[in-house]
Amino acid sequence: MATLSYADGSPNRNRKRERLVAAAFLLVLTAFCARLVQLQVIEHERWKSLAEKQVYNTVREPMPRGEIRDRHGMPLAVTLPMSYAIGFRPTEGINRDSIAEVLANVLPISENALRHKIGASSYTYLARRVDWQVQQQLVNLNLPGIEFVREARRSYPATMAAGTAVGFTNVDGIGQDGIERALDSLLSGDKRDIVVWNDARRIVPAVMSPMEDAVAHSGANVQLTIDLQLQTILDRCMIEGLSDRIFEKACAILLDPHTGEILGISTLPTFDPNNPAEIDGDFRRCWPILDLFEPGSIFKIVTVGAGLEEGVVTPSSLVDCEGGKYRVPGKVLNDAHAYGTLSVAEVFAKSSNIGCAKIAERMTADDVYSWIGKFGFGARTEVGLLFEPSGFVPKPSNWSGPTRSNLAIGQGVSVTALQVAAAYAAIANGGLLMQPKLVKALEFPTGEKVTFDPVGLRPVIRETVAKELTRMMTLAVEDGTGKAAKIDGVKIAGKTGTAQKVNLKDGGYYQNRYVSSFAGFFPADNPLYVLLVVVDDPRGGNYYGGQISAPVFASITREILEARHPELLPKPEKANEVQDSLSNDSSTDSTAKPVFVFDSLKYANVPTVTMPSLLGLPLRAAVERSTNAGLSVRLEGFGVVDTQFPPAGVQVPQGYECSVIARPVVNTRYASTN
């Protein structure tokens, strides 16, 4: 029988080899399975996270900033959601010159500036607050290295109206001045974590969802005491009334004397928070609240009021005004005219420096100092803006020879325009010093609303003294230095002021530079408004407060009464029926005729058109309607028109650029009910 034989004589060698191969295979398979278990089970979450980061990313995004509105809910500052930051991330092999050339055709930046930015070695922003339409153009260009980050954009639809009081935000959405800065922490929304997706071009175009455990709120809405209609009257009258004057700056403040609420605060040069870089930083500040000046004769209400309260004079007391010159320790006082003997009422009406100095001489130094403080000078009003000064009133221990006489006429004391307006409000309301208010209410996203009630600080003078001062102020307008503030049929109580301007550089006073002012209230027998007009450093001709500020006061007063209280004005003989109709229809805020202020110099001899209503229209229809009316449009946002400025119905110059803010349409059919 034949026998199977192996060449090497080892019949089991191949079998051993097979077993080794099988064992090795089994070992590899075991290792593979172990690794698979490690990846799929043990390290599942780690690898899932790494994979998601290739497509998804978590970004810290602030919730919308709160709105700032006027007392009737009109928007003064809003946040627009659709805005983008355009960034560039350097990578090798990119032709930066060609990218700069293409970008220059889309972005409002020069090609040279773009080359400089793109030439940086690290990530850099090329543009901020870019509209979504521009962003979409860049997306379609598919340029290498270009990245997009969604960001909010602040807009001020009322443009320059109360611009210095509202303030503005910087490119990062941080308040820089005014209420935007003072209440930045309340206006700023919480930051939330959101999940976004990135495509191959590192675009961040859409929010996938907020993090489930995130609890974040939008910023609080701030309601100001400002009345946009009255504010626009102030702005227009200031521009028109001072258009032919040369001056450094000017302001007007309108107060409700019974509540202390600031209804309007106008400054020149004008300031548009949408374009803060277009004006010097000093004029972006709300300087009627933040800057000090020596008031001059408008301060004489303190001297005369204190004299009446102390009983050292009565309105009929006689004062020898020394023929226009009077020597006091350290100086000689002068009057604009050589007066002889005047009653105290005439001293006030004719603004005699000598007469007021002699009234102050009848009181002790401590009394004079105390009365200045009682009227609110030397202390912050606490109106709510940062860096508000308290002013300067020298203590009696620091007085020199002429200090008493200087203080009596408003020299040697530093005040803010708001302090002056508040002091006049105390006379208008019968003697109570009210705390000025700029913020009326706060509305939180939780639904809570905090309203700030009027605060009476202290009685300053008796009601009888307030009435005596009112009569003197009325006399100053009827037959004194304030005649230019007169309005037929309406009693105006007021006082002029012409103060030498302080030379901060060399000390002392300028000999030919002044601060001209007029302060008062109306109607005198039932005051509804307190108004102060200040013109800093008028040049080229007249500089007295009665010649420059008083006419502007009269213009503002007349327009306010026409808009809100036409029944207080005399009726033209041939238009009684028309005036009766206006009185019935326009005596309340809700039916007041809308007004709008524009630069009368820029639009001189330009015909006006009626601003159409654009609210609720799609953007294309809004543009078409505005164009047909002869107006241009500045568009912001997308969707349907939510806000327009100027308001519908006002007269605007043909060709004027109106502001339109649109918001996305919310489909309530699919809205969450949670």
C-alpha angles and dihedrals in degrees: 000000000000118000126214109238134191122222093230093040091242109115092179099049096092091046090055090049091053090050092052092050091049092049092049091049090049091050092051091046091050091050091048092050091047091051090046091052089048093052099039100038115013098037097025097119093047095054092041089055092049091050093048091051088063089062107015132046135186114231131186106231126177118235115241117293115246121259127249114219138177122248091276096047098262109151117251097165127016137169120237114207103204106075132115141204113221114215136180124216112194117231132169121270096028119136098225096183093057091047091052090050093052094044092051088065092056108030124060090242128104120251092241092053091049092049089053093051095043090049091068117113095226138045112297139177114245097185139356133210094020116173118249091244090061091044090055091052090054092046090056091051090060094207116185117247094018116127133184129212121186115232139166123253127212118224133185108206094183089057110196097004106121087342097156092048094048093044125191143257130239125239090278092055096253118141113251106178143002121008090338088067101033093053098029094126092053096042093048115090124226118265118246135190112244131183115232132174126233125208127204091281092054091246116163099199105150145027113239096191143314117260109274094232095046118116110188134154135202119247121276120267114239121213113200128204088237115120106212094206093052090041092058090050090055092048096048096046092047092051095045096040095051100033093109095044132092113218142141098242141327139199144187127201124195118196137181099231094206098053104021090234116154104231096179140000118187128185135187128241086050119237126211110197089205088070107029094160092065094076136048115268094243090063094048089066121088090246097174085070101030107037128075129220138163106259103207118192098357083072091064091090086076094052096045094039091051091048091052093046093047090050094234091122141016127206089263097046112122123236126190106228092193097232094290102308129079129170117221126173107296101002148030118251118217134196124211087238132028103255126182121193115349134175116244088253089054092045088059096041093049092039096232111188092196093050092051092046089054091050089053090050089064090062131065121254090249091052093051091048092046094051092051088056093046090059089057102259119137093031133083115254089221089222090155108259120122120252095018107167125226094220127230130279115166116233116239090247088064097046122122129198100289098032096100092051092044093052091048090063099037100264125126091026124098120210141164123242089243092056089054093049091049091051091052089048088059090059093044095053096046103270109316119125107222124201108245114241132203099165115064101177146347121223115199124203089242088068095256116135124196116198122195112221123208114277121211107203101192144318108269104180136003118267091246091056090047089054092049091051090048091054090050091049090049089052089051089059097040099044109359141063094309100063092123089067093061120123120191112251096007125090113227123194113202152133133220125224133195112174129179109247116246116243100225093180102052102014129243122055136309112248096218106026124088147175108229121198148163124200128183149113140246147257088019095208094049109016116211100164140028115208132188125186119189127182115190117212104346112194140190107047131341117031105169118118090234090057101042112021100032095062090051089049089053093048093051092045093050094050093047091052092047091051100041111014110025089153088072093060123082113262120238109247094236097044105050094126093049092048092048089054092049091048092053094045103038109037095100133061094243094061100034116132111256117243134193133197125218136165103280092194095054092047099038112151091006113133117239130233133195115262108239124224110258100169114128095012124125111251094254092053091046091053091048093050092047093047091050088053091054097255135122122225136221107206126206128176127358138261120047128347111272100166134022133183129226094039120244117276101029124118114251132175116268109260093025116151109238124196121239124185118193129191132197117270111249112222100219091190090074099031117127116251095199 
